[in-house]
Amino acid sequence: MSRIFARARLGVVAALAFGGGLVFAAGFNLTPFGYAQQKATPALTSASSSGSNIVSDNPFVAIAKNVTPAVVYIETERTTHASRGPDGQQLPPGMEQFFHQFQPQVPRRERASGSGFIVSPDGYILTNNHVVADADQVKVTMLDKRVYTAKVVGRDPSTDVAVIKIDGSNFPTVKLGDDSQEQVGDWVLAIGNPLALKFSVTAGIISAKGRSGQFQQLYNAPQGYAVVDYIQTDAAINPGNSGGPLVDTKGEVIGINSAIESGTGYYAGYGFAIPITLAKRVMNDLIKYGHFNRPLLGISMQPMGPNDAQAAGLKEIRGAKVGGFTETGTPSPAQQAGIQEGDIIIAINGQPVETETDLQRMVLDYKPGETINVTVMRYGKQKTFKVKLGKVPSGEAVASNSDSNSGENSGEPASSSKLGITIQTLSAALARRDSVPSQYRGVEVTDVDRDGSAAAAGIAPGMIITKVLGPDTRKTITSASDLEGVLKKMHKGDVVSLLIYWPAQARTLVANVAIGG
């Protein structure tokens, strides 16, 4: 019994000692005492545009109060022409071709809205190209309810950046930051006018940088010239946020909120912003010249995969694959310098290229007419070319549609078990129908084994195999026997590099395909 009482006394003493220790530690702020909760964030002081200081325990409050006065609500009106059916009702999009005999197209006024932010005291405003494209009237409303009519100074479809201006002075402005200094996981705020809910503020983090894959076509971007380089964020972005600022914890703008990717068209956990370092370059040219003087390397790029690295002789999966060249009527600057389809660009002026987004950013650091050194890997050999940069044309380039194939018949389909495809010679009739340029008239892929190596490399029915690029020979493909003659010399596990023309998108790509059994 005495042993039991001794243990009880010991337990009481231990409990009292533990409790006393907590009180002692709390008194010296050595450990939290109370409910488990996040520590209060130190107060942040930000100088507002009016010169007064804002002090808050929550830094987001200071940022919102400082930046929101320079954010604007943009409303546009544009004239569209809607076709009407036999009952006088507007036809659904895509149905106009079936109702030519009925009432002609009639003009219709269309309204839309978006966001922007003031970057200079005299009223220059940054926004998205797709917010103001083809607008007949642009109206700007500020936080203090002042309303202005704005004029479009310039816009660039390839980057989706536009500059508009309102008349006046001493407007509140934002400070433009440097997105290259931001990291994945950093806090950001998105400010804008989603769903006509004016001057809304949402918070999140930077989820990723350099996003490009699913955004190959920006609003109204000329074919082959879109610059795709997005900051991904989970700060809520919805229709109407377009053109508004993405702001870091210093209260500086690091991006223009521009796009969402969602099955419903509304926020689904992530949005996308154009990096401000790119937008500033475009903005300065738009203000000075009315257009963006964008340098042209003249290639179409593809992301890298394991087969691409193996074919190029690279130990790491990095670089930008040259899938083809921009169609400008003459050889592009890259073609003139000697760069070929299938080359992997690994450096610009000695600076390593990790992704196609890196390459775009590096080239944009130069001006048309400047010469850069482009280093490539070509099937195990490293080569460097001097490329004099051209200038991206203001209009969309037109590909040649000359018809030099005289044959009308496609020939019998032939299968290739090594690639998992069925092919046939492209007929002149089909080439004319699909407007296939003469230099890309090879063999058409009519069927693809979904479990084969060609499918894994992205080859699909309707694509045209035009050349074998490597690794040991370059050969133009005009028939099934041409392709089979190359493949029979190759063994399982080898990688063959094929130049593909894709009529559905009027562009070329390079497919590095592993040889099967």
BELPE-V285510 format. One record per pair of residues at least 12 apart in sequence whose C-alpha atoms are under 10 Angstrom apart, sorted by the first residue. I is the first residue (numbers start at 1). J is the second residue. Records with the same first field share a line. If there is no record, write none. Layout:
I = J ; J
This chain:
40 = 57 ; 58
41 = 56 ; 57 ; 58 ; 59
42 = 56 ; 57 ; 58 ; 59
43 = 55 ; 56 ; 57 ; 58 ; 59 ; 62
44 = 56 ; 57 ; 58 ; 59 ; 60 ; 61 ; 62 ; 63 ; 249 ; 250
45 = 57 ; 59 ; 62 ; 63 ; 250
46 = 59 ; 62 ; 63 ; 65 ; 66 ; 250 ; 251
47 = 62 ; 63 ; 66 ; 251
48 = 62 ; 63 ; 65 ; 66 ; 67 ; 69 ; 172 ; 173 ; 174
49 = 65 ; 66 ; 67 ; 69 ; 70 ; 170 ; 171 ; 172 ; 173 ; 174 ; 175
50 = 66 ; 170 ; 171 ; 172 ; 173
52 = 66
53 = 66
54 = 66
59 = 249 ; 250 ; 251
60 = 187 ; 188 ; 189 ; 201 ; 202 ; 203 ; 248 ; 249 ; 250 ; 251
61 = 201
62 = 249 ; 250 ; 251
63 = 189 ; 201 ; 247 ; 248 ; 249 ; 250 ; 251 ; 252
64 = 189 ; 190 ; 191 ; 199 ; 200 ; 201 ; 202 ; 247 ; 251
65 = 251
66 = 172 ; 173 ; 174 ; 251 ; 252
67 = 117 ; 118 ; 172 ; 173 ; 174 ; 175 ; 191 ; 245 ; 247 ; 251 ; 252 ; 253
68 = 117 ; 142 ; 143 ; 172 ; 173 ; 174 ; 191 ; 192 ; 199 ; 200 ; 201 ; 245
69 = 117 ; 118 ; 142 ; 143 ; 144 ; 171 ; 172 ; 173 ; 174 ; 199
70 = 116 ; 117 ; 118 ; 119 ; 120 ; 121 ; 123 ; 125 ; 142 ; 143 ; 171 ; 172 ; 173 ; 174 ; 175 ; 245
71 = 115 ; 116 ; 117 ; 118 ; 119 ; 125 ; 126 ; 140 ; 141 ; 142 ; 143 ; 172 ; 173 ; 174 ; 191 ; 192 ; 193 ; 198 ; 199 ; 243 ; 244 ; 245
72 = 114 ; 115 ; 116 ; 117 ; 118 ; 125 ; 126 ; 127 ; 139 ; 140 ; 141 ; 142 ; 143 ; 144 ; 145 ; 146 ; 147 ; 191 ; 192 ; 193 ; 198 ; 199 ; 243 ; 244
73 = 113 ; 114 ; 115 ; 116 ; 117 ; 139 ; 140 ; 141 ; 142 ; 143 ; 145 ; 147 ; 192 ; 193 ; 194 ; 196 ; 197 ; 198 ; 199 ; 240 ; 241 ; 243 ; 244
74 = 112 ; 113 ; 114 ; 115 ; 116 ; 117 ; 127 ; 131 ; 132 ; 138 ; 139 ; 140 ; 141 ; 142 ; 147 ; 148 ; 149 ; 150 ; 192 ; 193 ; 240 ; 242 ; 243 ; 244
75 = 111 ; 112 ; 113 ; 114 ; 115 ; 131 ; 132 ; 135 ; 137 ; 138 ; 139 ; 140 ; 141 ; 149 ; 150 ; 196 ; 240
76 = 110 ; 111 ; 112 ; 113 ; 114 ; 131 ; 132 ; 133 ; 134 ; 135 ; 136 ; 137 ; 138 ; 139 ; 140 ; 150
77 = 109 ; 110 ; 111 ; 112 ; 113 ; 132 ; 134 ; 135 ; 136 ; 137 ; 138 ; 139
78 = 107 ; 108 ; 109 ; 110 ; 111 ; 112 ; 132 ; 133 ; 134 ; 135 ; 136 ; 137 ; 138
79 = 106 ; 107 ; 108 ; 109 ; 110 ; 111 ; 134 ; 135 ; 136 ; 137
80 = 105 ; 106 ; 107 ; 108 ; 109 ; 110 ; 134
81 = 104 ; 105 ; 106 ; 107 ; 108 ; 109 ; 110
82 = 96 ; 104 ; 105 ; 106 ; 107 ; 108 ; 109
83 = 95 ; 96 ; 97 ; 99 ; 100 ; 102 ; 103 ; 104 ; 105 ; 106 ; 107 ; 108
84 = 96 ; 99 ; 100 ; 102 ; 103 ; 104 ; 105 ; 106
85 = 98 ; 99 ; 100 ; 101 ; 102 ; 103 ; 104 ; 105
86 = 99 ; 101 ; 102 ; 103
87 = 102 ; 103
88 = 102 ; 103
89 = 103
90 = 103 ; 105 ; 106
91 = 105
109 = 136
110 = 135 ; 136
111 = 135 ; 137
112 = 131 ; 132 ; 135 ; 138 ; 196 ; 240
113 = 131 ; 132 ; 138 ; 139 ; 140 ; 193 ; 194 ; 195 ; 196 ; 239 ; 240 ; 241 ; 242
114 = 127 ; 128 ; 130 ; 131 ; 132 ; 140 ; 192 ; 193 ; 194 ; 195 ; 196 ; 198 ; 239 ; 240 ; 241 ; 242 ; 243 ; 244 ; 258
115 = 127 ; 128 ; 131 ; 140 ; 141 ; 191 ; 192 ; 193 ; 194 ; 196 ; 198 ; 199 ; 239 ; 240 ; 241 ; 242 ; 243 ; 244 ; 245 ; 256 ; 257 ; 258
116 = 128 ; 131 ; 140 ; 162 ; 163 ; 164 ; 191 ; 192 ; 193 ; 241 ; 242 ; 243 ; 244 ; 245 ; 256 ; 257
117 = 142 ; 163 ; 164 ; 172 ; 173 ; 174 ; 191 ; 192 ; 243 ; 244 ; 245 ; 253 ; 256
118 = 142 ; 163 ; 164 ; 165 ; 166 ; 171 ; 172 ; 173 ; 174 ; 175 ; 245
119 = 163 ; 171 ; 172 ; 173 ; 174 ; 175 ; 176 ; 283
120 = 165 ; 169 ; 170 ; 171 ; 172 ; 173 ; 174 ; 175
121 = 168 ; 169 ; 170 ; 171 ; 172 ; 173 ; 174
122 = 165 ; 166 ; 167 ; 168 ; 169 ; 170 ; 171 ; 172 ; 173
123 = 150 ; 164 ; 165 ; 166 ; 167 ; 168 ; 169 ; 170 ; 171 ; 172 ; 173
124 = 150 ; 151 ; 152 ; 153 ; 163 ; 164 ; 165 ; 166 ; 167 ; 168 ; 171 ; 173 ; 283 ; 287
125 = 140 ; 150 ; 152 ; 153 ; 162 ; 163 ; 164 ; 165 ; 166 ; 173 ; 243 ; 283
126 = 155 ; 161 ; 162 ; 163 ; 164 ; 165 ; 243 ; 244 ; 245 ; 256 ; 279 ; 280 ; 283
127 = 155 ; 160 ; 161 ; 162 ; 163 ; 164 ; 242 ; 243 ; 244 ; 245 ; 256 ; 257 ; 258 ; 279 ; 283
128 = 155 ; 156 ; 157 ; 159 ; 160 ; 161 ; 162 ; 163 ; 164 ; 219 ; 242 ; 243 ; 244 ; 256 ; 257 ; 258 ; 259 ; 274 ; 279
129 = 152 ; 154 ; 155 ; 156 ; 157 ; 158 ; 159 ; 160 ; 161 ; 162 ; 163 ; 164 ; 218 ; 219 ; 220 ; 221 ; 242 ; 243 ; 258
130 = 155 ; 156 ; 157 ; 160 ; 161 ; 162 ; 218 ; 219 ; 220 ; 221 ; 242 ; 243 ; 258
131 = 160 ; 161 ; 162 ; 219 ; 240 ; 241 ; 242 ; 243 ; 258
132 = 151 ; 152 ; 154 ; 155 ; 161 ; 162 ; 163 ; 164 ; 243
133 = 152 ; 154 ; 155 ; 156 ; 157 ; 160 ; 162 ; 219 ; 220
134 = 152
135 = 151 ; 152
136 = 151 ; 152
137 = 149 ; 150 ; 151 ; 152
138 = 150 ; 151 ; 152 ; 164 ; 165 ; 166
139 = 151 ; 166
140 = 164 ; 165 ; 166
141 = 198
142 = 171 ; 172 ; 198 ; 199
143 = 198 ; 199
147 = 166
148 = 165 ; 166 ; 167 ; 168
149 = 164 ; 165 ; 166 ; 167
150 = 164 ; 165 ; 166 ; 167
151 = 163 ; 164 ; 165 ; 166 ; 167
152 = 164 ; 165 ; 166 ; 286 ; 290
153 = 165 ; 283 ; 286 ; 287 ; 288 ; 289 ; 290 ; 291
154 = 282 ; 283 ; 285 ; 286 ; 287 ; 288 ; 289 ; 290 ; 291 ; 292
155 = 282 ; 283 ; 285 ; 286 ; 287 ; 290 ; 291 ; 292
156 = 220 ; 221 ; 222 ; 226 ; 282 ; 283 ; 285 ; 286 ; 290 ; 291 ; 292 ; 293 ; 294 ; 394
157 = 218 ; 219 ; 220 ; 221 ; 222 ; 225 ; 226 ; 227 ; 292 ; 394
158 = 217 ; 218 ; 219 ; 220 ; 221 ; 222 ; 223 ; 224 ; 225 ; 226 ; 227 ; 228 ; 292 ; 294 ; 392 ; 394
159 = 218 ; 219 ; 220 ; 221 ; 225 ; 226 ; 227 ; 228 ; 229 ; 274 ; 278 ; 279 ; 282 ; 292
160 = 218 ; 219 ; 220 ; 221 ; 226 ; 227 ; 228 ; 243 ; 256 ; 258 ; 274 ; 279 ; 282
161 = 243 ; 256 ; 258 ; 274 ; 278 ; 279 ; 280 ; 282 ; 283 ; 286 ; 292
162 = 243 ; 279 ; 282 ; 283 ; 286 ; 287 ; 290 ; 291
163 = 279 ; 282 ; 283 ; 284 ; 286 ; 287 ; 290
164 = 286 ; 287
165 = 287
174 = 245 ; 247 ; 251 ; 252 ; 253
175 = 247 ; 250 ; 251 ; 252 ; 253 ; 254
176 = 245 ; 247 ; 251 ; 252 ; 253 ; 254 ; 255 ; 276 ; 277 ; 280
177 = 247 ; 248 ; 250 ; 251 ; 252 ; 253 ; 254 ; 255 ; 275 ; 276 ; 277 ; 280
178 = 248 ; 252 ; 253 ; 254 ; 255 ; 275 ; 276 ; 277 ; 278
179 = 209 ; 231 ; 247 ; 248 ; 252 ; 253 ; 254 ; 255 ; 274 ; 275 ; 276 ; 277 ; 278
180 = 209 ; 254 ; 275 ; 276 ; 277
181 = 254
182 = 206 ; 209 ; 248 ; 254
183 = 205 ; 206 ; 207 ; 208 ; 209
184 = 205 ; 206 ; 207 ; 208 ; 209 ; 231 ; 232 ; 233
185 = 204 ; 205 ; 206 ; 207 ; 208 ; 233
186 = 204 ; 205 ; 206 ; 207 ; 233 ; 248 ; 249
187 = 203 ; 204 ; 205 ; 206 ; 207 ; 233 ; 234 ; 235 ; 247 ; 248 ; 249 ; 250
188 = 202 ; 203 ; 204 ; 205 ; 206 ; 233 ; 234 ; 235 ; 246 ; 247 ; 248 ; 249 ; 250 ; 251 ; 252 ; 253 ; 254
189 = 201 ; 202 ; 203 ; 204 ; 205 ; 206 ; 233 ; 234 ; 235 ; 236 ; 245 ; 246 ; 247 ; 248 ; 249 ; 251 ; 253
190 = 202 ; 203 ; 204 ; 233 ; 234 ; 235 ; 236 ; 237 ; 241 ; 244 ; 245 ; 246 ; 247 ; 248 ; 253 ; 255 ; 256 ; 257 ; 271 ; 273
191 = 203 ; 235 ; 236 ; 237 ; 241 ; 242 ; 243 ; 244 ; 245 ; 246 ; 247 ; 256 ; 257
192 = 237 ; 238 ; 239 ; 240 ; 241 ; 242 ; 243 ; 244 ; 245 ; 246 ; 257
193 = 237 ; 238 ; 239 ; 240 ; 241 ; 242 ; 243 ; 244
194 = 236 ; 237 ; 238 ; 239 ; 240 ; 241 ; 242 ; 244 ; 266
195 = 237 ; 238 ; 239 ; 240 ; 241 ; 266
196 = 238 ; 239 ; 240 ; 241
197 = 240 ; 241
198 = 240 ; 241
199 = 241 ; 244
200 = 241
201 = 235 ; 236 ; 237
202 = 234 ; 235 ; 236 ; 237 ; 246
203 = 233 ; 234 ; 235 ; 236 ; 237 ; 246 ; 247 ; 248
204 = 233 ; 234 ; 235 ; 236 ; 269 ; 270
205 = 232 ; 233 ; 234 ; 235 ; 248 ; 270
206 = 231 ; 232 ; 233 ; 234 ; 235 ; 246 ; 248 ; 270 ; 271 ; 272
207 = 231 ; 232 ; 233 ; 234 ; 235 ; 270 ; 271 ; 272
208 = 230 ; 231 ; 232 ; 233 ; 234 ; 270 ; 272
209 = 229 ; 230 ; 231 ; 232 ; 233 ; 272 ; 273 ; 275 ; 357
210 = 228 ; 229 ; 230 ; 231 ; 232 ; 274 ; 275 ; 355 ; 356 ; 357 ; 358 ; 361
211 = 228 ; 229 ; 230 ; 231 ; 232 ; 272 ; 273 ; 274 ; 357
212 = 227 ; 228 ; 229 ; 230 ; 231 ; 303 ; 355 ; 356 ; 357
213 = 228 ; 229 ; 302 ; 303 ; 356 ; 357
214 = 228 ; 261
215 = 227 ; 228 ; 229 ; 230 ; 259 ; 261
216 = 228 ; 229
218 = 258 ; 259
219 = 259
221 = 395 ; 396
222 = 392 ; 393 ; 394 ; 395 ; 396 ; 397
223 = 326 ; 327 ; 395 ; 396 ; 397 ; 398 ; 505 ; 506 ; 507
224 = 298 ; 299 ; 300 ; 301 ; 325 ; 326 ; 327 ; 396 ; 397 ; 505 ; 506 ; 507
225 = 294 ; 296 ; 298 ; 299 ; 300 ; 326 ; 392 ; 393 ; 396 ; 397
227 = 274 ; 278 ; 357 ; 360 ; 361 ; 364
228 = 274 ; 356 ; 357 ; 360 ; 361
229 = 272 ; 273 ; 274 ; 275 ; 278 ; 356 ; 357 ; 358 ; 360 ; 361
230 = 255 ; 256 ; 257 ; 258 ; 259 ; 271 ; 272 ; 273 ; 274 ; 275 ; 357
231 = 246 ; 254 ; 255 ; 256 ; 257 ; 258 ; 271 ; 272 ; 273 ; 274 ; 275 ; 276
232 = 257 ; 259 ; 260 ; 270 ; 271 ; 272 ; 273 ; 274
233 = 246 ; 257 ; 260 ; 269 ; 270 ; 271 ; 272 ; 273
234 = 267 ; 268 ; 269 ; 270 ; 271 ; 272
235 = 267 ; 269 ; 270 ; 271 ; 272
236 = 260 ; 266 ; 267 ; 268 ; 269 ; 270 ; 271 ; 272
237 = 257 ; 258 ; 259 ; 260 ; 266 ; 267 ; 268 ; 269 ; 270 ; 271 ; 272 ; 273
238 = 257 ; 258 ; 259 ; 260 ; 261 ; 265 ; 266 ; 267 ; 268 ; 270 ; 271
239 = 258 ; 259 ; 260 ; 265 ; 266 ; 267
240 = 257 ; 258
241 = 256 ; 257 ; 258 ; 259 ; 260 ; 271
242 = 256 ; 257 ; 258 ; 259 ; 260 ; 272 ; 273
243 = 255 ; 256 ; 257 ; 258 ; 259 ; 273 ; 274
244 = 256 ; 257 ; 258 ; 273
245 = 257 ; 258 ; 273 ; 274 ; 276
246 = 258 ; 272 ; 273 ; 274 ; 275 ; 276
252 = 276
253 = 275 ; 276 ; 277
254 = 273 ; 274 ; 275 ; 276 ; 277 ; 279
255 = 272 ; 273 ; 274 ; 275 ; 276 ; 277 ; 278 ; 279 ; 280
256 = 272 ; 273 ; 274 ; 275 ; 276 ; 279
257 = 271 ; 272 ; 273 ; 274 ; 275
258 = 271 ; 272 ; 273 ; 274
259 = 271 ; 272 ; 273 ; 274
260 = 272 ; 273
277 = 361
278 = 361 ; 364 ; 365
281 = 293 ; 294 ; 364 ; 365
282 = 294 ; 364
291 = 394
292 = 391 ; 392 ; 394
293 = 364 ; 367 ; 368 ; 390 ; 391 ; 392 ; 393 ; 394
294 = 363 ; 364 ; 365 ; 366 ; 367 ; 368 ; 389 ; 390 ; 391 ; 392 ; 393 ; 394
295 = 360 ; 363 ; 364 ; 365 ; 366 ; 367 ; 368 ; 369 ; 370 ; 388 ; 389 ; 390 ; 391 ; 392 ; 393
296 = 326 ; 332 ; 333 ; 334 ; 360 ; 363 ; 364 ; 366 ; 367 ; 368 ; 369 ; 387 ; 388 ; 389 ; 390 ; 391 ; 392 ; 393
297 = 325 ; 326 ; 332 ; 333 ; 334 ; 335 ; 359 ; 360 ; 363 ; 364 ; 368 ; 372 ; 374 ; 387 ; 388 ; 389 ; 390 ; 391 ; 392
298 = 322 ; 324 ; 325 ; 326 ; 327 ; 328 ; 331 ; 332 ; 333 ; 334 ; 335 ; 336 ; 389 ; 390 ; 391 ; 392
299 = 321 ; 322 ; 323 ; 324 ; 325 ; 326 ; 327 ; 332 ; 333 ; 334 ; 335 ; 339 ; 340 ; 341
300 = 320 ; 321 ; 322 ; 323 ; 324 ; 325 ; 326 ; 327 ; 341 ; 356 ; 507 ; 508 ; 509
301 = 320 ; 321 ; 322 ; 323 ; 324 ; 325 ; 341 ; 342 ; 344 ; 345 ; 355 ; 356 ; 357 ; 359 ; 360 ; 508 ; 509 ; 510
302 = 319 ; 320 ; 321 ; 322 ; 323 ; 324 ; 342 ; 344 ; 355 ; 356 ; 509 ; 510 ; 511
303 = 317 ; 318 ; 319 ; 320 ; 321 ; 322 ; 323 ; 355 ; 356 ; 357
304 = 317 ; 318 ; 319 ; 320 ; 321 ; 322 ; 344 ; 354 ; 355 ; 356 ; 512
305 = 317 ; 318 ; 319 ; 321 ; 457 ; 511 ; 512
306 = 318 ; 512
307 = 457 ; 493 ; 494 ; 495 ; 496 ; 497 ; 511 ; 512 ; 513 ; 514
308 = 320 ; 321 ; 342 ; 343 ; 344 ; 379 ; 457 ; 495 ; 496 ; 497 ; 510 ; 511 ; 512 ; 513 ; 514
309 = 321 ; 344 ; 377 ; 379 ; 380 ; 512
310 = 379 ; 380 ; 494 ; 495 ; 512 ; 514
311 = 342 ; 343 ; 344 ; 377 ; 378 ; 379 ; 380 ; 470 ; 471 ; 494 ; 495 ; 496 ; 497 ; 512 ; 513 ; 514
312 = 342 ; 343 ; 344 ; 376 ; 377 ; 378 ; 379 ; 380 ; 381 ; 382 ; 470 ; 471 ; 495 ; 497 ; 512
313 = 344 ; 377 ; 378 ; 379 ; 380 ; 381 ; 382 ; 471
314 = 344 ; 346 ; 377 ; 378 ; 379 ; 380 ; 381 ; 382
316 = 354
317 = 354 ; 355
318 = 344 ; 345 ; 346 ; 352 ; 353 ; 354 ; 355 ; 356
319 = 343 ; 344 ; 345 ; 346 ; 347 ; 352 ; 353 ; 354 ; 355 ; 356 ; 357 ; 358 ; 359 ; 376 ; 377
320 = 342 ; 343 ; 344 ; 345 ; 346 ; 347 ; 353 ; 354 ; 355 ; 356 ; 357 ; 358 ; 359 ; 360 ; 376
321 = 341 ; 342 ; 343 ; 344 ; 345 ; 346 ; 355 ; 356 ; 376 ; 377 ; 509 ; 510 ; 511
322 = 334 ; 339 ; 340 ; 341 ; 342 ; 343 ; 344 ; 345 ; 356 ; 376 ; 508 ; 509 ; 510
323 = 340 ; 341 ; 342 ; 343 ; 344 ; 498 ; 499 ; 500 ; 501 ; 507 ; 508 ; 509 ; 510 ; 511
324 = 339 ; 340 ; 341 ; 342 ; 343 ; 499 ; 500 ; 501 ; 507 ; 508 ; 509 ; 510
325 = 339 ; 340 ; 341 ; 507 ; 508 ; 509
326 = 392 ; 397 ; 398 ; 399 ; 507 ; 508
327 = 396 ; 397 ; 398 ; 399 ; 400 ; 506 ; 507
328 = 392 ; 393 ; 396 ; 397 ; 398 ; 399 ; 400
329 = 397 ; 398 ; 399 ; 400
332 = 387 ; 388 ; 389 ; 390
333 = 386 ; 387 ; 388 ; 389 ; 390 ; 391
334 = 374 ; 385 ; 386 ; 387 ; 388 ; 389 ; 390
335 = 387
336 = 385 ; 386 ; 387 ; 388
337 = 374 ; 384 ; 385 ; 386 ; 387 ; 388
338 = 383 ; 384 ; 385 ; 386 ; 387
339 = 374 ; 375 ; 376 ; 378 ; 383 ; 384 ; 385 ; 386 ; 387
340 = 376 ; 378 ; 469
341 = 378 ; 467 ; 469 ; 497 ; 498 ; 499 ; 508 ; 509 ; 510
342 = 376 ; 377 ; 378 ; 379 ; 468 ; 469 ; 470 ; 471 ; 497 ; 498 ; 499 ; 509 ; 510 ; 511 ; 512
343 = 375 ; 376 ; 377 ; 378 ; 379 ; 381 ; 382 ; 383 ; 469 ; 510
344 = 375 ; 376 ; 377 ; 378 ; 379 ; 382
345 = 359 ; 374 ; 375 ; 376 ; 377 ; 378 ; 382 ; 383 ; 384
346 = 359 ; 374 ; 375 ; 376 ; 377 ; 382 ; 384
347 = 359 ; 362 ; 373 ; 374 ; 375 ; 376 ; 377 ; 384
348 = 362 ; 363 ; 372 ; 373 ; 374 ; 375 ; 376 ; 384 ; 385
349 = 362 ; 371 ; 372 ; 373 ; 374 ; 375 ; 384 ; 386
350 = 372 ; 373 ; 374 ; 375 ; 384
351 = 373 ; 374 ; 375
352 = 375
353 = 375
363 = 389
366 = 389
367 = 388 ; 389 ; 390 ; 391
368 = 388 ; 389 ; 390 ; 391 ; 392
369 = 387 ; 388 ; 389 ; 390 ; 391
370 = 387 ; 388 ; 389 ; 390
371 = 385 ; 386 ; 387 ; 388 ; 389 ; 390
372 = 385 ; 386 ; 387 ; 388 ; 389
373 = 385 ; 386 ; 387 ; 388
374 = 386 ; 387
378 = 469 ; 470 ; 471
379 = 469 ; 470 ; 471 ; 472 ; 497
380 = 471
399 = 435 ; 436 ; 437 ; 506 ; 507
400 = 435 ; 436 ; 437 ; 438 ; 439
401 = 431 ; 432 ; 434 ; 435 ; 436 ; 437 ; 438 ; 439
402 = 432 ; 435 ; 436 ; 437 ; 438 ; 439
403 = 428 ; 429 ; 431 ; 432 ; 435 ; 436 ; 437 ; 438 ; 439 ; 441
404 = 428 ; 437 ; 438 ; 439 ; 441
405 = 426 ; 427 ; 428 ; 429 ; 431 ; 432 ; 438 ; 439 ; 441
406 = 427 ; 428 ; 429
407 = 425 ; 426 ; 427 ; 428 ; 429
408 = 426 ; 427 ; 428 ; 429 ; 430 ; 431
409 = 424 ; 425 ; 426 ; 427 ; 428 ; 429 ; 430
410 = 423 ; 424 ; 425 ; 426 ; 427 ; 428 ; 429 ; 430 ; 443 ; 444 ; 479
411 = 423 ; 424 ; 425 ; 426 ; 427 ; 443 ; 479 ; 480
412 = 424 ; 425 ; 480
413 = 425 ; 443 ; 444 ; 445 ; 446 ; 447 ; 480
414 = 445 ; 446 ; 479 ; 480 ; 481 ; 484
415 = 445 ; 446 ; 447 ; 448 ; 480 ; 484
416 = 448 ; 480 ; 483 ; 484 ; 487 ; 516
417 = 449 ; 452 ; 453 ; 515 ; 516 ; 517
418 = 452 ; 453 ; 454 ; 484 ; 487 ; 488 ; 490 ; 491 ; 492 ; 513 ; 514 ; 515 ; 516 ; 517
419 = 448 ; 449 ; 452 ; 453 ; 454 ; 455 ; 457 ; 459 ; 487 ; 496 ; 513 ; 514 ; 515 ; 516 ; 517
420 = 447 ; 448 ; 449 ; 450 ; 451 ; 452 ; 453 ; 454 ; 455 ; 456 ; 459 ; 515 ; 516 ; 517
421 = 445 ; 446 ; 447 ; 448 ; 449 ; 450 ; 452 ; 453 ; 454 ; 455 ; 459 ; 460 ; 461
422 = 443 ; 444 ; 445 ; 446 ; 447 ; 448 ; 449 ; 461 ; 480
423 = 442 ; 443 ; 444 ; 445 ; 446 ; 447 ; 448 ; 461 ; 462 ; 463 ; 464 ; 465 ; 479 ; 480 ; 483
424 = 442 ; 443 ; 444 ; 445 ; 446 ; 447 ; 464 ; 465 ; 478 ; 479 ; 480 ; 481
425 = 441 ; 442 ; 443 ; 444 ; 445 ; 464 ; 465 ; 477 ; 478 ; 479 ; 480 ; 481
426 = 440 ; 441 ; 442 ; 443 ; 444 ; 445 ; 464 ; 465 ; 478 ; 479 ; 480
427 = 441 ; 442 ; 443 ; 444
428 = 441
430 = 444
431 = 444 ; 503
433 = 503
434 = 502 ; 503 ; 504 ; 506
435 = 503 ; 506
436 = 464 ; 501 ; 502 ; 503 ; 506 ; 507
437 = 501 ; 503 ; 506
439 = 466 ; 467 ; 476 ; 501
440 = 464 ; 465 ; 466 ; 467 ; 476 ; 477 ; 478 ; 499 ; 500 ; 501 ; 502 ; 503 ; 507 ; 508
441 = 464 ; 465 ; 466 ; 467 ; 476 ; 477 ; 478 ; 479 ; 501
442 = 463 ; 464 ; 465 ; 466 ; 467 ; 476 ; 477 ; 478 ; 479 ; 480 ; 482 ; 483 ; 500 ; 501
443 = 462 ; 463 ; 464 ; 465 ; 466 ; 467 ; 477 ; 478 ; 479 ; 480 ; 481 ; 482 ; 483 ; 500 ; 501
444 = 460 ; 461 ; 462 ; 463 ; 464 ; 465 ; 466 ; 478 ; 479 ; 480 ; 500 ; 501 ; 502
445 = 459 ; 460 ; 461 ; 462 ; 463 ; 464 ; 465 ; 500
446 = 460 ; 461 ; 462 ; 463 ; 464
447 = 459 ; 460 ; 461 ; 462 ; 463
448 = 460 ; 461 ; 462
452 = 513 ; 514 ; 515 ; 516 ; 517
453 = 512 ; 513 ; 514 ; 515 ; 516 ; 517
454 = 511 ; 512 ; 513 ; 514 ; 515 ; 516
455 = 513
456 = 511 ; 512 ; 513 ; 514
457 = 510 ; 511 ; 512 ; 513 ; 514
458 = 509 ; 510 ; 511 ; 512 ; 513
459 = 498 ; 500 ; 502 ; 509 ; 510 ; 511 ; 512 ; 513
460 = 502
461 = 502
462 = 501 ; 502 ; 503 ; 504
463 = 500 ; 501 ; 502 ; 503 ; 504 ; 505 ; 508 ; 509
464 = 477 ; 498 ; 499 ; 500 ; 501 ; 502 ; 503 ; 508
465 = 477 ; 478 ; 479 ; 480 ; 483 ; 498 ; 499 ; 500 ; 501 ; 502 ; 508 ; 509 ; 510 ; 511
466 = 478 ; 479 ; 483 ; 498 ; 499 ; 500 ; 501 ; 508
467 = 482 ; 483 ; 497 ; 498 ; 499 ; 500 ; 501 ; 510
468 = 482 ; 483 ; 486 ; 487 ; 496 ; 497 ; 498 ; 499 ; 500 ; 510 ; 511 ; 512
469 = 496 ; 497 ; 498 ; 499 ; 510 ; 511 ; 512
470 = 486 ; 495 ; 496 ; 497 ; 498 ; 499 ; 512
471 = 494 ; 495 ; 496 ; 497 ; 498 ; 512
472 = 486 ; 496 ; 497
473 = 486 ; 496 ; 497
474 = 486 ; 497 ; 498
475 = 498
476 = 499
477 = 498 ; 499
483 = 498
487 = 515
490 = 515 ; 516
491 = 514 ; 515 ; 516 ; 517
492 = 514 ; 515 ; 516 ; 517
493 = 513 ; 514 ; 515 ; 516 ; 517
494 = 512 ; 513 ; 514 ; 515 ; 516
495 = 511 ; 512 ; 513 ; 514 ; 515 ; 516
496 = 511 ; 512 ; 513 ; 514 ; 515
497 = 510 ; 511 ; 512 ; 513 ; 514
498 = 510 ; 511 ; 512 ; 513
499 = 511 ; 512
